Each structure stands twice: as C-alpha cells, then as structure tokens.
C-alpha cells in the first residue's frame, strides 16, 4: 500500500517484502527501508491490510494484528494508492 503520496517519487510504501517479511519503506526521491519485521505469509492467501497514520505516528496491521508501529516526520500528507517494488 502507498500512503501520504505526493507524486511518484515521494511516498510511504508498506507490505510484503520478500519471503516472510513485511517492510515500511519511504520513497523520498529514492527508496529506503525504515523497518522490516518477520511475518509468515503465503502466496494465494487473502490478507486484510490497514494503515493508520496521524501526525508522525504510522501503524500497519494485517488481519487486525498490529505488525509495525513507527514514528516518522518526513512526509506529512498526501494521497493513498496501491503499488509494488
């Protein structure tokens, strides 16, 4: 998922990032992984993603389980969308 997008070169991206990993990534004219955590996921399964953000707080949940909580103030507003690396 993409959020706080201010165009194609400035946004946050969160989701599956390789085998059994979930990452929060910032694209600020270049990609940087802010945090990566273990999460066992399977191809073909359905998952419910939820991103909550207010101020500098970012929270990402999968199937109502909080997976990532992070503080960052680089991008404070923008649109939402779908994307991939």
Steps between C-alpha positions, in 0.01 A plus 500: 500500500612853428403789726585867546590503132608833358567360154692202369826590675375590853292257707498224756456138391412212733436131438659164427870533421639160414452164665351530850572874530297821520663841452421867535688689228529869420554628149639853528657513154655160581382195696608436860373222726401653833415172673470133405331242724439126470151393391415157362280544191400270216443564130135459405363580848286810557611758757336818631745793511434812706719810528431764762698821514463819698770757553830311507344169608465216246328169583466206258276200573436172322176319585450736800843418648736798535819406314687832485487813715739775393559873544612708201450864401645513147168502309203649686218477245398359165288249311456124541543228240624154407854424387786254504877491489 
